[in-house]
Amino acid sequence: MLLVFNRFIESDKNINKNLKSLRQNRILWLHGGGFIMGQAEDDWFGPLFAELSNVTVVSVEYRLAPEHVFPAALNDTIAALGWVFDNVNMLNIDKNKISIGGASAGAGLAASAALLNRDKTKHPLEFQLLLYPMLDNLHDTESGRIVNHPVWNRQTSLNAWDMYLGKDHSKPVSSYASASRAKNLDNLPAAYIYVGDVDLFYDENFEYYRRLIKDGTVAEIFAYKGMIPRRFH
């Protein structure tokens, strides 16, 4: 079992990042929390994947809004991804078997990072694991308008987007902030998407899946009946 913790790396703004990884082979993991809360240490998905799948999980302690607006969290993610590729020997992983994933806002970050990586950093990512990804800053869908979960509902999510973007969420934003804004979804790593059928993000997740397929990216989506997110976004 491989443990890497308190590993500090530098981003484009020379900000220290904390990484923790567990076990053998291959995913950069981003916790949920609506871009405004949560931390890598408290996220249970990463350790679960490490334990059940025997993969190396590098969990990123990215900066949170509103103190750090976009693109701070994305910069941290890209810096962490670069660190993983630079340290494949230390981590004992195959550089062609590295993936990215997350839950909720973390999954949204993973999708955005995959887009930025395609366009700029060009690391050979194997796939994206997107658990109920937070992709659309407008939530202008049927599920986005109707769902009124007591913990994370439309207004809660729009407020989180406001804090993350640092401006009015109704204005056009970068696809690197809101992956649903991307004009094309070709040449991306294969995507696995999980979502509950009563989730606020249900429709935007299916729309993203359909666009991935249309643009030639391998993708699968699984909708789980009667399920909503079990943790804060």
Buried (B, 14 or more C-beta within 10 A) or exposed (E): EBEBEEBEBEBEEEBEBBBBBBBBBBBBBBBBBBBBBBEBEEBEBBBEBBEEBEBBBBBBBBBBBEEBBBBBBBBBBBBBBBBBBEBBEEBEBEBEBBBBBBBBBBBBBBBBBBBBBBEEBEBEBBBBBBBBBBBBBBBEBEBBEEBEBEEBBBEBBBEBBBBBBEEEBEEEBBBBBBBBBBEBBEEBBBBBBBBBEBBBBBBBBBBBBEBBBEBEBEBEBEBEEEBBBEBBB
